[in-house]
Amino acid sequence: MTGDALLSVEDLTVEFDTTQGTIRAIEEVTFAVHPGETVCLVGESGSGKTVAGETLTRLIPTPPGRVVDGSVTFDGQDLTAASERELRSIRGNRIAHVFQNPQNALDPAYTVGDQVAETIELHRDDPNAHERAIELLDRVDLPRPATAAGKYPHELSGGVKQRVVIAAALAADPDLLIADEPTTALDVVTQAQILRLLADLQAERDLSVLFVTHDLGVVSEVADRVVVVYAGRVMERGPVEDVLEDPAHPYTRALIASLPGRGESMEPLRGSFPDPVDRPDGCLFHPRCPHAVEECRETVPPEHDVLRSRYAGESATPNRSAACVYYGENHDSAELDRGEHDPDDLDGEDRATGEPDAEDHDTTGPDAEDHDATEIPAEREGDSP
Amino acid sequence: MTEAPLLSVRNLKQHYPVTKGLLGREVERVRAVDGVDFDLRPGETLGLVGESGCGKSTVAETTLRLEDPTDGAIRFDGEDVAGYEGDALKEYRRRVQLVFQDPNATFDPRMSVGEAVGEPLLIHGMGDPDRRRAIVEDLLERVGLSAGDADRYPHEFSGGQKQRIALARSLVLDPDLLVADEPVSGLDVSVQASVLELMGDLQETFDLSILFISHDMSVVREFCDRVAVMYLGEIVERGPVEAVFEDPQHPYTRALMDAIPDLGTRDGPPPEPLSGDVPDPADPPDGCRFHTRCPAVIPPEDLDLDRAVWRAVYDFRLALERHSFDREALAERVGATDDETLRTGARETFDVPAELSDPDAESAVSTAIDALLAGDEEAAVDRLGAAFVSPCERTEPKPVGVDRKRDAACLRLEDRVEVEAD
């Protein structure tokens, strides 16, 4: 990667205090986003990907959350050391967020035109804010923007609402857009429209995008580079076509195998997501990994350069690595393509539901509707397309 | 395939009148479902697929008689469901169970999992708590949870686990038919796979027929035997899943397939996504309802334009018919008020090239734009309406058999049939 990164995250570790103990939401996460680039942070619910995105502009509640270690550098400025005042001038202005549910981002009592105009005025005095709002609505392809500006959120479909949210995010002409599952609540056609819109806007404005998602299919449509996270740690990273066509880490392989409708048989992920207050030693994925060996249980594997067979004879691709012992000196990654070891931890009590167990990090009473301060701000699973 | 269908739906219509004023005068009708036919055989999984707003969930609700249909017949196991009342209706609702998209909305947070799963048994007269408990524990284990989970509360479970519990609850009365409305759409992709696998196992164990409703063709491909594609209240194509995937006949089916993100397996740039939303079902387009968005809409016979240009010119016409022209907005967009700039701006707005290759078409477009700028909108609409009429807006396509097991409703297929007949 040439040139300086716009955003550079190094060894970021974030913890949350809960009544069950301290939870490490992300651990030593490192990645960079260069100007004009889209980096995808991919992981399942509970992987910490949302925490990673929200920590950048300090949107996580502190307490219970806290940055334990690491740095976030944006355009040369260390955001972890920035004052709340400095952050406010960056948030929404130079770094904008788009979240999964547009319904929550819009105020039902105001017209969408007023809301976009308000965002413009928040960032600069503009007597023509309303006209500029209409221009932005036009740019995000709202049909008949002048009329649409006068509508209330409930009069619009989910896809149109998400377009409005994107227009508001663009209001201050940000350098970096953090999009957290922006299409997860939409149906596939609307999703394709929104992804196309984001790609067009990015090219047009030379925008950098950090795209947070659980869906590798979406990744293939938008990403330049991918960072795969599992239970808070980076498992694999690399250029999108390499990671998707030739995944290195067993976890990435398992994620791809679980995708439906590829014409090959779908293979669900076995085992269950680690308990955040009692995470396994060694590689976090080892209890579910069909290739786990003794070493995996004991030591956290560092990120090794990936030198796959298709690059034979070449040097390791830059920025392509996997945190897996099979890519270290003592193993041959070709073994991953052969048989499977029997992961002995799989017969445990959790059986094969393959899902995180909410009990372990939900510390509220039977009525968990309210966002309790001690609850992990884990990603919500997508709601209604 | 001679086995009698378990569920047979014919000409199903569900219209919702929109009324106004004290007298409840009907001002319009939302045609959520407008003439739908399908059969579901024992042990079979039929996917009903389409975008938000196409009416697929309404089909589910009407099939369960949660609402009475406006018209049409629903036969279940050979009997007309419309006549069911009292005990017969209760029995029908025992044999047909519904699973919803959002498992959070399925459960009362104050009820333990055991109570929630066992509740239908109580409603259907099983008073013995020990028997209920035994059935519940058995089912929880079958869906991959443990018997002890019966004493826990819904909030203690993840979304995927809640959906497993919802499945257990739906099976507690030993139904014959499961209507699953987007059962995995709210889940992570990696969790979707395990819930789908479970549903497949349960289907085999309990010998279930499943009506599977989804917006996602990739999930349908994974899970269903046959698929019916719905658009704006109608079924536009149906057939065995693999056949439909290999060679979709209806442009809408193709568009839904194109919308599935691929994993870099596609050659060339991604296809242009369908534009806009499903039109208002209170005012569905004439002819083929998909013509307003169809990338393959048939041009007039004598028109000589590239497909993309034709679609752009046609969109221009449809937009003018539906919405009034706003000269001011256009002027603002192009940043000028003189006619020359506005002329170019109007074309650019609709992606209509500066000059069309077909002279007749060019003359129609330029006359219409001149009329618009002169303030005579009616003349513009008439001019375009005379020049650019697609057969798709005139004729409602009938389902045409593609082969023995498949049909699709598209004029392009009717043409082909005529050609073959010649």
Interface residues (C-beta under 8 A of the other chain):
Chain A: E44 S45 E131 I134 E135 D138 P143 R144 P145 A146 T147 S157 G158 G159 V160 D187 V188 V189 T190 Q191 A192 Q193 L195 R196 H214 D215 L216 G217 V218 V219 S220 E221 V240 E241 L244 E245 A254 L255 I256 S258 L259 P260 G261 R262 G263 M266 E267 P268 L269 E349 R351 A352 T353 G354 E355 P356 D357 A358 E359 D362 T364 P366 D367 A368 E369 E381 G382 D383 S384 P385
Chain B: E51 S52 G53 Q101 D102 P109 R110 G144 L145 S146 R152 Y153 H155 E156 F157 S158 G159 G160 Q161 R164 E182 S185 G186 L187 D188 V189 S190 V191 Q192 A193 S194 L196 E197 H215 D216 M217 S218 V219 V220 R221 E222 F223 F245 A255 L256 D258 A259 I260 P261 D262 L263 G264 P270 E272 P273 L274 S275 G276 D277 H323 D326 A329 E332 R333
